[in-house]
Amino acid sequence: MKESFLFLYNFIRYPFATGAVLPSSRRLAARMVDDSGIDAAKTVVELGPGTGVFTRAISERIGSETVYLGIELREKFAALVSEKFPGLCIVNDSAENIVENLAKLDRTEADTIISGLPWAAFDTDLQKRIMTSVTEALPPGGKFATFTYLHAVRLPAARRFRALLDENFSEVRESKTVWRNMPPAFVYHCTK
Ligand SMILES: C[S@@+](CC[C@H](N)C(=O)[O-])C[C@H]1O[C@@H](n2cnc3c(N)ncnc32)[C@H](O)[C@@H]1O
């Protein structure tokens, strides 16, 4: 409950960066990590962990040798997730800086990137800067998973984001809708 209040507070204070009133559901988290190549990944990056719903699903699936890097813009969320998952590396930075943060962990690329970012709330320039950061960090064949809310899919920013996915990935697949999420959402599973 405390985490839901923190999330709501952040939505009121930073509506565009937070992009949602409530954290995602465990069902959506499970759908995000399915088919993301996470079981075999040596390096996994999570963008915008928030209160850590996807982080938990990721931590339950990765191997003990896998390097995890979480990048969260809001200091309070980054501190909360670091406290909840002391074995994982979470930095308080922007998703625009994936490669720079991987270098600090002696990695040049990530096999899988899981994004909790509210892409449809970003302007064109920020969408492009973060997408460049994602594609620079992924090798050919690397996996990228991100979600979108069903009700928002026809909004111009969401359509622009979908076009950006098609431009940057050789395969983009849509999951079934996860109805047990507030609001209902689906996942884009992408391969570079
Ligand atoms: C819709 S919330 C999702 C949080 C969590 N993954 C979930 O699904 O419940 C978006 C998250 O992305 C973070 N965020 C927004 N812009 C960001 C950026 N440029 N870099 C890193 N994190 C960002 C927000 O602070 C927030 O935690």
Ligand as a Chemical Component Dictionary entry (heavy atoms), coordinates in Angstrom:
data_LIG
# 
_chem_comp.id                   LIG 
_chem_comp.type                 NON-POLYMER 
_chem_comp.pdbx_formal_charge   0 
_chem_comp.three_letter_code    LIG 
# 
loop_
_chem_comp_atom.comp_id 
_chem_comp_atom.atom_id 
_chem_comp_atom.alt_atom_id 
_chem_comp_atom.type_symbol 
_chem_comp_atom.charge 
_chem_comp_atom.model_Cartn_x 
_chem_comp_atom.model_Cartn_y 
_chem_comp_atom.model_Cartn_z 
_chem_comp_atom.pdbx_ordinal 
LIG C1  C1  C 0  4.913  3.449  -15.898 1  
LIG S1  S1  S 1  6.165  3.518  -14.612 2  
LIG C2  C2  C 0  6.537  1.752  -14.567 3  
LIG C3  C3  C 0  7.186  1.303  -13.292 4  
LIG C4  C4  C 0  7.306  -0.212 -13.146 5  
LIG N1  N1  N 0  8.190  -0.763 -14.152 6  
LIG C5  C5  C 0  5.953  -0.862 -13.254 7  
LIG O1  O1  O 0  5.659  -1.386 -14.348 8  
LIG O2  O2  O -1 5.188  -0.813 -12.288 9  
LIG C6  C6  C 0  7.544  4.254  -15.455 10 
LIG C7  C7  C 0  8.859  4.273  -14.702 11 
LIG O3  O3  O 0  9.878  4.767  -15.576 12 
LIG C8  C8  C 0  10.670 5.729  -14.863 13 
LIG N2  N2  N 0  11.274 6.626  -15.885 14 
LIG C9  C9  C 0  10.667 7.593  -16.607 15 
LIG N3  N3  N 0  11.525 8.167  -17.460 16 
LIG C10 C10 C 0  12.715 7.539  -17.287 17 
LIG C11 C11 C 0  14.001 7.676  -17.884 18 
LIG N4  N4  N 0  14.248 8.592  -18.839 19 
LIG N5  N5  N 0  14.998 6.853  -17.472 20 
LIG C12 C12 C 0  14.774 5.922  -16.503 21 
LIG N6  N6  N 0  13.581 5.761  -15.894 22 
LIG C13 C13 C 0  12.561 6.555  -16.272 23 
LIG C14 C14 C 0  9.674  6.392  -13.942 24 
LIG O4  O4  O 0  10.298 7.085  -12.878 25 
LIG C15 C15 C 0  8.852  5.176  -13.472 26 
LIG O5  O5  O 0  9.490  4.510  -12.423 27 
# 
loop_
_chem_comp_bond.comp_id 
_chem_comp_bond.atom_id_1 
_chem_comp_bond.atom_id_2 
_chem_comp_bond.value_order 
_chem_comp_bond.pdbx_ordinal 
LIG C1  S1  SING 1  
LIG S1  C2  SING 2  
LIG S1  C6  SING 3  
LIG C2  C3  SING 4  
LIG C3  C4  SING 5  
LIG C4  N1  SING 6  
LIG C4  C5  SING 7  
LIG C5  O1  DOUB 8  
LIG C5  O2  SING 9  
LIG C6  C7  SING 10 
LIG C7  O3  SING 11 
LIG C7  C15 SING 12 
LIG O3  C8  SING 13 
LIG C8  N2  SING 14 
LIG C8  C14 SING 15 
LIG N2  C9  SING 16 
LIG N2  C13 SING 17 
LIG C9  N3  DOUB 18 
LIG N3  C10 SING 19 
LIG C10 C11 SING 20 
LIG C10 C13 DOUB 21 
LIG C11 N4  SING 22 
LIG C11 N5  DOUB 23 
LIG N5  C12 SING 24 
LIG C12 N6  DOUB 25 
LIG N6  C13 SING 26 
LIG C14 O4  SING 27 
LIG C14 C15 SING 28 
LIG C15 O5  SING 29 
# 
